[in-house]
Amino acid sequence: LSNLALAYKNSGQQDKALKLFEESVKTDPSGQTLANYSALFIESGQDEKMSAICKRAIELEPSHPIGHWNLALALLASGQWDKAWDEHEWGLVNNCMRRDRELGGVPVWDGMPGKRVAVYGEQGLGDEIMFASMIPDLLKTNTVVLECHKRLKTLFEKSFPSVPCYGMREEAIPTWPEHEPFDYRISIGSLGKFYRRSRDAFPGTPYLKADPLPSGEKVRVGISWSGGGPKLGRVQTRSVPLSWWKSILNVADVEFVSLQYTDCKDELDVMDTLGYKIQRMDEYVKAEDYYETARLVQSCDLVISVCTSLIHLSGALGVPCWIMVPKHPAWRYQNEGGNPWYRSVRQYRQPENKQDGWIPVVQRIAMDLDDLVSARRKRVA
């Protein structure tokens, strides 16, 4: 019954999933069932309920990794950093949610200073960029070798010049450890338990570098309106149709540039016919080497985007970025307050968890953009 409920959840049928989960918990209140049930409340804003269910699951099955992992998501979303990162480590158990790389036959780094540590990337490009904010912390006491996604290799090499970078994290058996000695290994996401155990531990300062592309006299604003990736439901919760952006696009003296990495030609063509000029620079936006995208982002005065990897790229470069955030976002954006990872990022949170809940977000951004451009116009005058 629990597995059927999980299948309904994964197919986006939340009501059916909730009904079956509640029945399943009554008939079979096992750790596995409760852990599955807790997943129903991921990105729901119900962190306390989700945490309580996970703790019950862990009491029944202390070594069940999914119970710990889902507890980590609830704690991370509510900013309980000191407790969250230890639970986050359970994602590596049996590679259930994260990938443990057995590199070089060396042990996992335990915080010891004065060693050479191999750090390997994980999860999506945005996560890897976000977690890379902790590389400077590690470099204060150790030397580092970095295994990253191949698309991030150039960007990381230019940003961390003392760090050898190998874009081989997707390869099952990488060859670089054969000629690159190191004492310890660690997943880049596991650095959080050493360096981000409180809100005050987040510096929020830029740490990536890219040479900006040339730009004109107008305010250059990069925009991205659709995200979410392959998980069902994420496109709906992390997308704002471009046709809804008209109040933003109506702001004068702005050069709008598309940063949308998915196929959006038809949408842009429609906006062209309506008189909205949005520059297309696909050779940078869709480049295999993400450094080229970083160059375009670095040339922007502002980025306005839904939740995509662009947020992390902009924040890491120190480019001002305004995010359209769902009412109940992924833990990286927090359920309340601002974004702890990047000072240059401002979050515009959806007031209602429904599609037209984006309308007031767009309107507020349009007003703020007009104010920003007007202030710049006065300074120039």
C-alpha positions in Angstrom: 0.0 0.0 0.0 2.8 2.4 0.9 4.6 1.7 -2.4 1.4 2.3 -4.3 1.0 5.6 -2.5 4.5 6.5 -3.4 3.8 5.8 -7.0 0.8 8.1 -6.9 3.0 10.8 -5.3 5.7 10.4 -8.0 3.0 10.7 -10.7 1.7 14.0 -9.2 -1.5 12.6 -7.8 -1.1 14.1 -4.3 -4.7 13.5 -3.1 -4.7 9.8 -3.9 -1.2 9.5 -2.4 -2.2 11.2 0.8 -5.3 8.9 1.3 -3.3 5.7 0.7 -0.4 6.9 2.9 -2.8 7.6 5.8 -4.3 4.1 5.4 -0.9 2.6 5.1 0.4 4.3 8.3 -2.6 3.0 10.2 -2.2 -0.6 9.0 1.5 -0.9 8.8 3.3 1.9 10.9 6.8 0.7 10.0 9.8 2.8 9.6 9.8 2.3 5.8 6.1 3.3 5.6 6.6 6.4 7.7 9.7 7.4 5.7 7.7 7.1 2.5 4.8 9.1 4.0 7.2 11.9 5.1 8.2 12.4 1.4 4.7 13.7 0.7 5.5 16.8 2.6 8.7 17.8 0.8 8.4 21.4 -0.4 5.0 21.7 1.2 5.9 24.2 4.0 4.9 21.7 6.6 8.4 21.2 8.0 7.4 20.5 11.6 4.9 17.8 10.5 7.5 16.3 8.1 10.2 16.3 10.9 7.8 14.6 13.3 7.0 11.8 10.9 10.7 11.3 10.1 11.6 11.1 13.7 8.9 8.4 14.3 10.4 6.5 11.3 13.9 6.7 12.7 12.7 5.5 16.2 11.3 2.4 14.5 14.2 1.9 12.1 17.3 3.9 13.3 19.4 2.9 10.2 16.8 3.6 7.6 18.5 6.2 5.4 15.4 7.8 3.7 13.9 8.7 7.1 17.1 10.6 7.9 17.4 12.1 4.5 13.8 13.5 4.5 14.5 14.8 8.0 17.5 16.6 6.6 15.4 18.3 3.9 12.9 19.5 6.5 15.7 20.8 8.8 17.5 22.5 5.9 14.3 24.2 4.6 13.7 25.7 8.0 17.3 26.8 8.5 18.2 24.4 11.3 21.7 24.0 10.0 23.4 22.6 13.0 21.1 19.6 13.0 20.5 19.3 9.3 23.9 18.6 7.9 24.5 15.4 10.0 21.2 14.0 8.7 22.2 15.1 5.2 25.1 12.6 5.3 22.6 9.8 5.4 22.0 10.5 1.7 25.3 8.8 1.0 24.3 5.5 2.7 23.9 2.9 -0.1 24.0 5.8 -2.5 20.3 6.2 -1.8 20.1 9.9 -2.6 23.7 11.1 -3.1 26.7 9.5 -4.7 29.7 8.3 -2.7 32.8 8.3 -4.9 35.4 5.7 -3.9 38.4 7.8 -5.1 41.9 6.6 -4.7 41.2 4.1 -1.9 41.6 6.9 0.7 39.3 7.6 3.7 36.7 10.4 3.9 38.1 13.7 5.2 37.3 14.2 8.8 38.3 17.8 9.2 42.0 17.3 9.7 44.1 20.4 8.6 47.3 20.3 6.5 46.2 17.6 4.1 45.5 17.2 0.4 41.7 16.7 0.0 40.0 15.5 -3.1 36.6 17.1 -3.4 34.1 15.6 -5.8 30.9 17.3 -7.2 27.4 15.9 -6.8 23.8 16.5 -7.8 22.9 19.2 -10.4 25.1 22.0 -11.8 23.3 24.5 -9.5 24.0 22.4 -6.4 27.7 22.0 -7.3 28.1 25.7 -7.8 26.3 26.4 -4.5 28.4 24.0 -2.5 31.6 25.3 -4.2 31.1 28.3 -2.0 32.8 26.2 0.7 36.0 25.5 -1.3 37.6 28.8 -0.1 36.9 27.7 3.5 38.6 24.4 2.9 41.6 26.1 1.2 42.3 28.0 4.4 43.6 24.9 6.0 44.2 22.3 3.3 45.2 21.9 -0.4 42.4 20.7 -2.7 41.9 18.7 -5.8 38.5 19.1 -7.4 36.6 16.6 -9.5 33.6 18.5 -11.1 31.1 18.3 -13.8 32.8 18.7 -17.2 30.7 21.8 -18.0 32.1 23.5 -14.8 35.8 22.7 -15.3 36.8 26.0 -17.0 34.8 28.1 -14.6 36.3 26.4 -11.5 39.8 26.5 -12.9 39.6 30.3 -13.4 38.0 30.9 -10.1 40.2 28.6 -8.0 43.6 28.9 -9.7 45.5 26.9 -7.1 43.2 24.0 -7.4 43.7 21.2 -10.1 40.2 20.6 -11.6 39.1 17.4 -13.4 35.8 17.4 -15.2 35.3 13.7 -14.8 32.7 13.3 -12.0 30.2 11.5 -14.4 32.8 8.9 -15.3 32.5 5.6 -13.4 36.2 5.0 -13.3 38.1 8.3 -13.6 41.8 8.2 -14.5 43.0 11.4 -12.8 43.6 9.7 -9.4 46.3 7.6 -11.0 48.6 10.6 -11.2 47.2 13.1 -8.7 48.1 12.2 -5.1 45.7 13.1 -2.2 45.2 12.0 1.4 41.4 12.2 1.8 38.3 12.5 -0.3 34.9 14.1 0.4 31.7 15.0 -1.4 31.3 18.7 -2.0 27.9 18.7 -0.3 29.4 17.2 2.9 31.5 20.3 3.5 28.4 21.9 4.9 28.8 19.9 8.2 32.1 21.6 8.7 31.5 25.1 7.4 27.8 26.0 7.4 26.4 25.0 10.8 24.7 28.3 11.6 23.2 31.2 9.6 26.1 33.4 10.5 28.5 31.0 8.9 27.3 31.9 5.4 29.5 34.7 4.0 27.4 35.2 0.9 30.2 36.8 -0.9 31.2 36.1 -4.6 33.7 33.3 -5.2 33.5 32.6 -9.0 35.0 34.7 -11.7 34.4 35.2 -15.4 35.4 37.8 -18.0 32.2 39.7 -18.9 31.0 40.0 -22.5 30.8 43.5 -23.9 27.6 45.4 -23.2 25.9 48.6 -24.3 24.7 51.7 -22.5 21.3 50.3 -21.6 20.7 48.3 -18.4 21.3 44.7 -19.4 18.8 42.3 -17.7 19.1 38.6 -18.3 15.8 36.7 -17.9 14.8 33.0 -17.5 11.2 31.9 -17.0 11.1 28.1 -17.1 13.0 25.6 -14.9 12.4 22.5 -13.0 14.3 19.7 -14.7 13.0 16.2 -15.2 11.0 15.8 -11.9 7.3 15.8 -12.4 5.6 18.9 -11.2 8.7 21.0 -11.0 8.2 22.7 -14.3 4.8 23.9 -13.2 6.0 25.2 -9.8 9.1 26.8 -11.2 7.9 28.4 -14.4 6.2 31.7 -15.1 5.0 31.9 -18.8 6.9 34.5 -20.7 3.6 36.1 -21.9 3.1 37.0 -18.2 6.3 39.1 -18.1 4.9 42.0 -20.2 4.9 44.5 -17.3 8.6 43.7 -16.7 9.4 43.8 -20.4 7.6 47.2 -20.7 10.2 48.9 -18.6 12.1 51.4 -20.8 15.8 51.7 -21.4 16.5 48.1 -20.7 18.2 45.5 -22.9 16.6 42.2 -22.2 18.6 39.1 -22.9 17.2 35.6 -22.8 19.1 33.2 -20.5 16.6 30.5 -21.0 18.5 27.2 -21.7 15.5 25.2 -22.9 14.0 25.4 -26.4 12.1 28.7 -26.3 12.2 29.9 -29.9 8.4 29.8 -30.4 7.9 31.8 -27.2 10.4 34.4 -28.2 9.0 34.6 -31.7 5.6 35.4 -30.3 7.0 38.1 -28.1 8.9 39.5 -31.1 5.6 39.8 -33.1 4.1 41.7 -30.1 6.9 44.2 -30.2 9.0 42.9 -27.2 12.6 42.7 -28.2 14.5 40.1 -26.3 18.1 39.4 -27.4 19.0 35.8 -28.2 22.6 34.7 -27.4 22.2 31.0 -27.6 25.9 30.5 -28.3 26.6 31.5 -24.7 23.4 30.3 -23.0 23.5 26.8 -24.4 27.3 26.4 -24.6 28.6 23.1 -23.4 31.2 25.0 -21.4 29.3 26.8 -18.6 32.1 29.4 -18.4 30.6 30.9 -21.6 27.3 31.3 -19.9 29.1 32.8 -16.9 30.6 35.4 -19.2 27.1 36.5 -20.4 25.7 36.5 -16.8 28.7 38.5 -15.6 27.9 41.2 -18.3 24.4 41.6 -16.9 23.5 44.4 -14.6 20.7 42.2 -13.2 19.3 38.7 -13.7 15.6 38.0 -13.2 14.8 34.3 -13.1 12.7 31.5 -11.7 14.5 28.8 -9.7 17.2 27.4 -11.9 21.0 26.9 -11.9 21.3 30.5 -13.1 20.4 31.7 -9.6 23.5 29.9 -8.2 25.7 31.1 -11.1 24.6 34.7 -10.7 25.0 34.7 -6.9 28.4 33.0 -7.1 29.5 35.7 -9.5 28.1 38.5 -7.4 25.7 39.6 -10.1 22.4 41.1 -8.7 19.7 38.5 -9.1 15.9 38.7 -8.4 14.3 35.3 -8.0 10.7 34.3 -8.5 10.4 31.8 -5.7 7.5 29.4 -5.2 5.5 29.7 -1.9 7.0 26.3 -0.9 10.4 26.1 -2.6 13.3 23.7 -2.5 15.3 23.9 0.8 18.0 26.0 -0.9 15.7 29.0 -1.0 14.3 28.5 2.6 10.7 28.5 3.6 11.0 31.9 5.2 13.4 34.9 4.8 16.1 35.5 2.4 18.7 33.3 0.6 21.6 32.6 2.9 24.0 31.5 0.1 24.3 34.8 -1.9 24.2 38.4 -0.8 23.5 39.6 -4.3 20.2 37.6 -4.6 16.8 39.0 -3.7 13.8 36.6 -3.4 10.3 37.5 -4.5 8.1 34.8 -2.9 4.9 33.7 -4.4 2.1 34.6 -1.9 -0.2 31.7 -2.9 0.7 28.2 -4.1 -1.1 28.4 -7.4 -0.3 29.4 -10.9 -1.8 32.9 -10.8 0.1 33.4 -7.5 2.9 34.6 -9.8 1.0 37.7 -11.0 1.7 39.9 -7.9 5.4 38.7 -8.0 5.7 39.9 -11.6 4.0 43.2 -10.8 6.3 43.8 -7.8 9.4 43.0 -9.9 8.2 45.3 -12.7 7.8 48.2 -10.2 11.2 47.5 -8.6 12.9 47.3 -12.0 11.4 50.6 -13.1 12.6 52.2 -9.9 16.1 50.8 -10.5 16.3 52.0 -14.1 14.9 55.4 -13.1 17.5 55.8 -10.3 20.3 55.0 -12.8 18.8 57.4 -15.3 19.0 60.2 -12.7 22.5 59.4 -11.8 23.6 59.5 -15.4 21.8 62.8 -15.9 
